[in-house]
């Protein structure tokens, strides 16, 4: 299972930094026993390669993986 999270820096209408104190969403995945990848959402090739790597990790490890895609609002 691959879980995609699009992070635009906002939680509804409030900046993310005011909603939770961490460096993003990817770090939360490890707390749930998931592997996590953070990728620049403006780089098509980086997103493609991260998705490809995530699929390989999910298949090899038989665990879910969280992909945090950093984008602008």
Biopython code that builds the backbone (N, CA, C, O; Angstrom):
import numpy as np
from Bio.PDB.StructureBuilder import StructureBuilder

atoms = [
    (1, "UNK", "N", (0.851, -1.171, 0.000)),
    (1, "UNK", "CA", (0.000, 0.000, 0.000)),
    (1, "UNK", "C", (0.897, 1.234, 0.000)),
    (1, "UNK", "O", (1.819, 1.347, 0.809)),
    (2, "UNK", "N", (0.614, 2.156, -0.919)),
    (2, "UNK", "CA", (1.308, 3.438, -0.968)),
    (2, "UNK", "C", (0.303, 4.524, -0.636)),
    (2, "UNK", "O", (-0.755, 4.619, -1.258)),
    (3, "UNK", "N", (0.639, 5.338, 0.343)),
    (3, "UNK", "CA", (-0.240, 6.427, 0.765)),
    (3, "UNK", "C", (0.415, 7.739, 0.353)),
    (3, "UNK", "O", (1.536, 8.038, 0.764)),
    (4, "UNK", "N", (-0.292, 8.519, -0.462)),
    (4, "UNK", "CA", (0.212, 9.811, -0.912)),
    (4, "UNK", "C", (-0.396, 10.918, -0.064)),
    (4, "UNK", "O", (-1.605, 10.953, 0.164)),
    (5, "UNK", "N", (0.460, 11.820, 0.397)),
    (5, "UNK", "CA", (0.000, 12.987, 1.133)),
    (5, "UNK", "C", (0.571, 14.221, 0.447)),
    (5, "UNK", "O", (1.787, 14.392, 0.368)),
    (6, "UNK", "N", (-0.299, 15.059, -0.037)),
    (6, "UNK", "CA", (0.121, 16.301, -0.689)),
    (6, "UNK", "C", (0.220, 17.364, 0.398)),
    (6, "UNK", "O", (-0.789, 17.729, 1.002)),
    (7, "UNK", "N", (1.406, 17.855, 0.647)),
    (7, "UNK", "CA", (1.633, 18.845, 1.696)),
    (7, "UNK", "C", (1.870, 20.208, 1.061)),
    (7, "UNK", "O", (2.914, 20.454, 0.455)),
    (8, "UNK", "N", (0.881, 21.092, 1.209)),
    (8, "UNK", "CA", (1.024, 22.442, 0.658)),
    (8, "UNK", "C", (1.364, 23.463, 1.748)),
    (8, "UNK", "O", (1.336, 24.669, 1.503)),
    (9, "UNK", "N", (1.683, 22.980, 2.939)),
    (9, "UNK", "CA", (2.079, 23.876, 4.017)),
    (9, "UNK", "C", (0.932, 24.447, 4.819)),
    (9, "UNK", "O", (1.152, 25.250, 5.726)),
    (10, "UNK", "N", (-0.303, 24.045, 4.500)),
    (10, "UNK", "CA", (-1.465, 24.547, 5.222)),
    (10, "UNK", "C", (-2.339, 23.406, 5.709)),
    (10, "UNK", "O", (-2.464, 22.376, 5.046)),
    (11, "UNK", "N", (-2.938, 23.596, 6.867)),
    (11, "UNK", "CA", (-3.923, 22.677, 7.424)),
    (11, "UNK", "C", (-5.250, 23.428, 7.405)),
    (11, "UNK", "O", (-5.495, 24.257, 8.282)),
    (12, "UNK", "N", (-6.083, 23.167, 6.456)),
    (12, "UNK", "CA", (-7.336, 23.859, 6.163)),
    (12, "UNK", "C", (-7.020, 25.325, 5.856)),
    (12, "UNK", "O", (-6.781, 25.650, 4.693)),
    (13, "UNK", "N", (-7.008, 26.213, 6.832)),
    (13, "UNK", "CA", (-6.714, 27.620, 6.550)),
    (13, "UNK", "C", (-5.590, 28.159, 7.430)),
    (13, "UNK", "O", (-5.310, 29.358, 7.423)),
    (14, "UNK", "N", (-4.955, 27.283, 8.176)),
    (14, "UNK", "CA", (-3.901, 27.679, 9.105)),
    (14, "UNK", "C", (-2.577, 27.070, 8.653)),
    (14, "UNK", "O", (-2.553, 25.915, 8.229)),
    (15, "UNK", "N", (-1.486, 27.807, 8.732)),
    (15, "UNK", "CA", (-0.197, 27.212, 8.385)),
    (15, "UNK", "C", (0.061, 25.941, 9.200)),
    (15, "UNK", "O", (-0.256, 25.882, 10.388)),
    (16, "UNK", "N", (0.629, 24.943, 8.560)),
    (16, "UNK", "CA", (0.887, 23.656, 9.211)),
    (16, "UNK", "C", (1.702, 23.802, 10.484)),
    (16, "UNK", "O", (1.482, 23.080, 11.457)),
    (17, "UNK", "N", (2.646, 24.741, 10.477)),
    (17, "UNK", "CA", (3.502, 24.904, 11.661)),
    (17, "UNK", "C", (2.702, 25.297, 12.899)),
    (17, "UNK", "O", (3.158, 25.084, 14.022)),
    (18, "UNK", "N", (1.510, 25.871, 12.707)),
    (18, "UNK", "CA", (0.653, 26.221, 13.835)),
    (18, "UNK", "C", (-0.245, 25.059, 14.259)),
    (18, "UNK", "O", (-0.824, 25.094, 15.345)),
    (19, "UNK", "N", (-0.366, 24.048, 13.433)),
    (19, "UNK", "CA", (-1.234, 22.903, 13.719)),
    (19, "UNK", "C", (-0.493, 21.779, 14.433)),
    (19, "UNK", "O", (-1.042, 21.139, 15.330)),
    (20, "UNK", "N", (0.744, 21.544, 14.038)),
    (20, "UNK", "CA", (1.529, 20.486, 14.666)),
    (20, "UNK", "C", (3.001, 20.878, 14.633)),
    (20, "UNK", "O", (3.440, 21.654, 13.784)),
    (21, "UNK", "N", (3.738, 20.332, 15.565)),
    (21, "UNK", "CA", (5.146, 20.695, 15.699)),
    (21, "UNK", "C", (6.018, 19.529, 15.247)),
    (21, "UNK", "O", (6.415, 18.685, 16.051)),
    (22, "UNK", "N", (6.302, 19.495, 13.975)),
    (22, "UNK", "CA", (7.234, 18.526, 13.411)),
    (22, "UNK", "C", (7.710, 19.076, 12.080)),
    (22, "UNK", "O", (7.302, 20.161, 11.664)),
    (23, "UNK", "N", (8.560, 18.337, 11.426)),
    (23, "UNK", "CA", (9.106, 18.831, 10.161)),
    (23, "UNK", "C", (8.255, 18.453, 8.960)),
    (23, "UNK", "O", (8.668, 18.677, 7.822)),
    (24, "UNK", "N", (7.107, 17.899, 9.182)),
    (24, "UNK", "CA", (6.215, 17.538, 8.084)),
    (24, "UNK", "C", (5.413, 16.296, 8.414)),
    (24, "UNK", "O", (5.338, 15.874, 9.567)),
    (25, "UNK", "N", (4.826, 15.727, 7.400)),
    (25, "UNK", "CA", (3.963, 14.571, 7.582)),
    (25, "UNK", "C", (4.748, 13.269, 7.520)),
    (25, "UNK", "O", (4.389, 12.299, 8.188)),
    (26, "UNK", "N", (5.815, 13.233, 6.726)),
    (26, "UNK", "CA", (6.590, 12.003, 6.548)),
    (26, "UNK", "C", (7.095, 11.458, 7.879)),
    (26, "UNK", "O", (7.099, 10.245, 8.088)),
    (27, "UNK", "N", (7.514, 12.329, 8.769)),
    (27, "UNK", "CA", (8.039, 11.871, 10.056)),
    (27, "UNK", "C", (6.968, 11.202, 10.909)),
    (27, "UNK", "O", (7.290, 10.415, 11.799)),
    (28, "UNK", "N", (5.719, 11.500, 10.651)),
    (28, "UNK", "CA", (4.628, 10.869, 11.397)),
    (28, "UNK", "C", (4.402, 9.425, 10.965)),
    (28, "UNK", "O", (3.943, 8.602, 11.757)),
    (29, "UNK", "N", (4.718, 9.119, 9.723)),
    (29, "UNK", "CA", (4.533, 7.757, 9.223)),
    (29, "UNK", "C", (5.330, 6.738, 10.016)),
    (29, "UNK", "O", (4.853, 5.634, 10.279)),
    (30, "UNK", "N", (6.545, 7.112, 10.397)),
    (30, "UNK", "CA", (7.380, 6.179, 11.150)),
    (30, "UNK", "C", (6.771, 5.853, 12.506)),
    (30, "UNK", "O", (6.990, 4.764, 13.037)),
    (31, "UNK", "N", (6.019, 6.773, 13.063)),
    (31, "UNK", "CA", (5.337, 6.527, 14.332)),
    (31, "UNK", "C", (4.264, 5.457, 14.226)),
    (31, "UNK", "O", (3.866, 4.863, 15.228)),
    (32, "UNK", "N", (3.802, 5.214, 13.012)),
    (32, "UNK", "CA", (2.801, 4.178, 12.763)),
    (32, "UNK", "C", (3.424, 2.935, 12.140)),
    (32, "UNK", "O", (2.715, 2.059, 11.646)),
    (33, "UNK", "N", (4.745, 2.863, 12.167)),
    (33, "UNK", "CA", (5.434, 1.697, 11.634)),
    (33, "UNK", "C", (5.546, 1.677, 10.118)),
    (33, "UNK", "O", (5.812, 0.630, 9.529)),
    (34, "UNK", "N", (5.344, 2.827, 9.481)),
    (34, "UNK", "CA", (5.446, 2.906, 8.024)),
    (34, "UNK", "C", (6.774, 3.518, 7.618)),
    (34, "UNK", "O", (7.323, 4.369, 8.317)),
    (35, "UNK", "N", (7.269, 3.081, 6.502)),
    (35, "UNK", "CA", (8.396, 3.766, 5.893)),
    (35, "UNK", "C", (7.843, 5.045, 5.276)),
    (35, "UNK", "O", (6.651, 5.126, 4.979)),
    (36, "UNK", "N", (8.693, 6.033, 5.083)),
    (36, "UNK", "CA", (8.212, 7.308, 4.549)),
    (36, "UNK", "C", (9.246, 7.925, 3.619)),
    (36, "UNK", "O", (10.453, 7.784, 3.814)),
    (37, "UNK", "N", (8.738, 8.611, 2.605)),
    (37, "UNK", "CA", (9.572, 9.334, 1.643)),
    (37, "UNK", "C", (8.991, 10.738, 1.505)),
    (37, "UNK", "O", (7.774, 10.912, 1.441)),
    (38, "UNK", "N", (9.864, 11.729, 1.460)),
    (38, "UNK", "CA", (9.433, 13.104, 1.165)),
    (38, "UNK", "C", (10.021, 13.485, -0.190)),
    (38, "UNK", "O", (11.200, 13.245, -0.453)),
    (39, "UNK", "N", (9.194, 14.080, -1.044)),
    (39, "UNK", "CA", (9.646, 14.394, -2.397)),
    (39, "UNK", "C", (9.138, 15.772, -2.818)),
    (39, "UNK", "O", (8.073, 16.215, -2.389)),
    (40, "UNK", "N", (9.920, 16.437, -3.665)),
    (40, "UNK", "CA", (9.546, 17.741, -4.210)),
    (40, "UNK", "C", (8.472, 17.535, -5.273)),
    (40, "UNK", "O", (8.739, 16.937, -6.315)),
    (41, "UNK", "N", (7.283, 18.016, -5.023)),
    (41, "UNK", "CA", (6.168, 17.836, -5.938)),
    (41, "UNK", "C", (6.275, 18.636, -7.220)),
    (41, "UNK", "O", (5.476, 18.439, -8.136)),
    (42, "UNK", "N", (7.243, 19.533, -7.305)),
    (42, "UNK", "CA", (7.435, 20.331, -8.519)),
    (42, "UNK", "C", (8.343, 19.623, -9.525)),
    (42, "UNK", "O", (8.481, 20.063, -10.667)),
    (43, "UNK", "N", (8.952, 18.535, -9.093)),
    (43, "UNK", "CA", (9.883, 17.785, -9.935)),
    (43, "UNK", "C", (9.224, 16.475, -10.353)),
    (43, "UNK", "O", (9.186, 15.516, -9.583)),
    (44, "UNK", "N", (8.709, 16.443, -11.568)),
    (44, "UNK", "CA", (7.990, 15.276, -12.071)),
    (44, "UNK", "C", (8.823, 14.004, -11.979)),
    (44, "UNK", "O", (8.309, 12.954, -11.593)),
    (45, "UNK", "N", (10.096, 14.089, -12.329)),
    (45, "UNK", "CA", (10.953, 12.909, -12.308)),
    (45, "UNK", "C", (11.221, 12.437, -10.880)),
    (45, "UNK", "O", (11.314, 11.235, -10.633)),
    (46, "UNK", "N", (11.347, 13.370, -9.943)),
    (46, "UNK", "CA", (11.537, 12.995, -8.544)),
    (46, "UNK", "C", (10.302, 12.278, -8.009)),
    (46, "UNK", "O", (10.423, 11.293, -7.280)),
    (47, "UNK", "N", (9.117, 12.765, -8.367)),
    (47, "UNK", "CA", (7.872, 12.120, -7.929)),
    (47, "UNK", "C", (7.771, 10.726, -8.540)),
    (47, "UNK", "O", (7.414, 9.772, -7.850)),
    (48, "UNK", "N", (8.079, 10.604, -9.819)),
    (48, "UNK", "CA", (8.042, 9.305, -10.492)),
    (48, "UNK", "C", (9.009, 8.330, -9.825)),
    (48, "UNK", "O", (8.639, 7.196, -9.519)),
    (49, "UNK", "N", (10.250, 8.774, -9.599)),
    (49, "UNK", "CA", (11.258, 7.898, -8.994)),
    (49, "UNK", "C", (10.908, 7.534, -7.560)),
    (49, "UNK", "O", (11.148, 6.404, -7.134)),
    (50, "UNK", "N", (10.342, 8.478, -6.808)),
    (50, "UNK", "CA", (9.926, 8.189, -5.432)),
    (50, "UNK", "C", (8.801, 7.164, -5.422)),
    (50, "UNK", "O", (8.791, 6.258, -4.588)),
    (51, "UNK", "N", (7.856, 7.302, -6.341)),
    (51, "UNK", "CA", (6.749, 6.358, -6.436)),
    (51, "UNK", "C", (7.264, 4.966, -6.806)),
    (51, "UNK", "O", (6.814, 3.961, -6.256)),
    (52, "UNK", "N", (8.201, 4.922, -7.732)),
    (52, "UNK", "CA", (8.790, 3.651, -8.156)),
    (52, "UNK", "C", (9.544, 2.990, -6.995)),
    (52, "UNK", "O", (9.411, 1.788, -6.766)),
    (53, "UNK", "N", (10.332, 3.782, -6.270)),
    (53, "UNK", "CA", (11.070, 3.256, -5.119)),
    (53, "UNK", "C", (10.117, 2.814, -4.016)),
    (53, "UNK", "O", (10.340, 1.789, -3.371)),
    (54, "UNK", "N", (9.055, 3.588, -3.798)),
    (54, "UNK", "CA", (8.073, 3.242, -2.765)),
    (54, "UNK", "C", (7.386, 1.926, -3.089)),
    (54, "UNK", "O", (7.165, 1.101, -2.203)),
    (55, "UNK", "N", (7.052, 1.732, -4.347)),
    (55, "UNK", "CA", (6.425, 0.473, -4.746)),
    (55, "UNK", "C", (7.355, -0.698, -4.458)),
    (55, "UNK", "O", (6.928, -1.722, -3.925)),
    (56, "UNK", "N", (8.624, -0.542, -4.813)),
    (56, "UNK", "CA", (9.597, -1.610, -4.588)),
    (56, "UNK", "C", (9.752, -1.904, -3.096)),
    (56, "UNK", "O", (9.825, -3.066, -2.695)),
    (57, "UNK", "N", (9.802, -0.853, -2.274)),
    (57, "UNK", "CA", (9.918, -1.050, -0.823)),
    (57, "UNK", "C", (8.676, -1.723, -0.264)),
    (57, "UNK", "O", (8.778, -2.611, 0.581)),
    (58, "UNK", "N", (7.509, -1.309, -0.727)),
    (58, "UNK", "CA", (6.255, -1.892, -0.235)),
    (58, "UNK", "C", (6.177, -3.369, -0.588)),
    (58, "UNK", "O", (5.734, -4.179, 0.227)),
    (59, "UNK", "N", (6.601, -3.723, -1.786)),
    (59, "UNK", "CA", (6.568, -5.127, -2.216)),
    (59, "UNK", "C", (7.598, -5.946, -1.443)),
    (59, "UNK", "O", (7.284, -7.029, -0.949)),
    (60, "UNK", "N", (8.826, -5.436, -1.335)),
    (60, "UNK", "CA", (9.898, -6.182, -0.668)),
    (60, "UNK", "C", (9.684, -6.328, 0.828)),
    (60, "UNK", "O", (9.955, -7.388, 1.392)),
    (61, "UNK", "N", (9.202, -5.276, 1.475)),
    (61, "UNK", "CA", (9.036, -5.278, 2.930)),
    (61, "UNK", "C", (7.643, -5.713, 3.364)),
    (61, "UNK", "O", (7.424, -6.026, 4.535)),
    (62, "UNK", "N", (6.699, -5.732, 2.424)),
    (62, "UNK", "CA", (5.299, -6.069, 2.724)),
    (62, "UNK", "C", (4.733, -5.159, 3.820)),
    (62, "UNK", "O", (4.052, -5.611, 4.741)),
    (63, "UNK", "N", (5.036, -3.864, 3.690)),
    (63, "UNK", "CA", (4.564, -2.849, 4.635)),
    (63, "UNK", "C", (4.056, -1.647, 3.850)),
    (63, "UNK", "O", (4.472, -1.427, 2.712)),
    (64, "UNK", "N", (3.163, -0.873, 4.449)),
    (64, "UNK", "CA", (2.719, 0.355, 3.776)),
    (64, "UNK", "C", (3.831, 1.400, 3.789)),
    (64, "UNK", "O", (4.740, 1.354, 4.619)),
    (65, "UNK", "N", (3.741, 2.325, 2.871)),
    (65, "UNK", "CA", (4.723, 3.407, 2.807)),
    (65, "UNK", "C", (4.001, 4.725, 2.544)),
    (65, "UNK", "O", (3.066, 4.792, 1.746)),
    (66, "UNK", "N", (4.450, 5.754, 3.224)),
    (66, "UNK", "CA", (3.872, 7.090, 3.098)),
    (66, "UNK", "C", (4.769, 7.936, 2.203)),
    (66, "UNK", "O", (5.978, 8.011, 2.420)),
    (67, "UNK", "N", (4.176, 8.570, 1.204)),
    (67, "UNK", "CA", (4.912, 9.474, 0.321)),
    (67, "UNK", "C", (4.356, 10.877, 0.533)),
    (67, "UNK", "O", (3.204, 11.157, 0.203)),
    (68, "UNK", "N", (5.188, 11.752, 1.086)),
    (68, "UNK", "CA", (4.790, 13.148, 1.296)),
    (68, "UNK", "C", (5.293, 13.968, 0.111)),
    (68, "UNK", "O", (6.498, 14.065, -0.119)),
    (69, "UNK", "N", (4.372, 14.549, -0.630)),
    (69, "UNK", "CA", (4.708, 15.338, -1.812)),
    (69, "UNK", "C", (4.588, 16.815, -1.442)),
    (69, "UNK", "O", (3.496, 17.302, -1.149)),
    (70, "UNK", "N", (5.707, 17.516, -1.458)),
    (70, "UNK", "CA", (5.746, 18.923, -1.082)),
    (70, "UNK", "C", (5.363, 19.787, -2.286)),
    (70, "UNK", "O", (6.013, 19.733, -3.331)),
    (71, "UNK", "N", (4.303, 20.583, -2.129)),
    (71, "UNK", "CA", (3.805, 21.448, -3.203)),
    (71, "UNK", "C", (3.460, 22.821, -2.633)),
    (71, "UNK", "O", (3.460, 23.016, -1.418)),
    (72, "UNK", "N", (3.169, 23.764, -3.519)),
    (72, "UNK", "CA", (2.696, 25.081, -3.101)),
    (72, "UNK", "C", (1.186, 25.084, -3.074)),
    (72, "UNK", "O", (0.537, 24.250, -3.705)),
    (73, "UNK", "N", (0.638, 26.022, -2.344)),
    (73, "UNK", "CA", (-0.817, 26.135, -2.258)),
    (73, "UNK", "C", (-1.380, 26.821, -3.455)),
    (73, "UNK", "O", (-2.594, 27.002, -3.549)),
]
sb = StructureBuilder()
sb.init_structure("model")
sb.init_model(0)
sb.init_chain("A")
sb.init_seg("    ")
for serial, (resi, resn, name, xyz) in enumerate(atoms, 1):
    if name == "N":
        sb.init_residue(resn, " ", resi, " ")
    sb.init_atom(name, np.array(xyz, "f"), 0.0, 1.0, " ", f" {name:<3s}", serial, name[0])
structure = sb.get_structure()
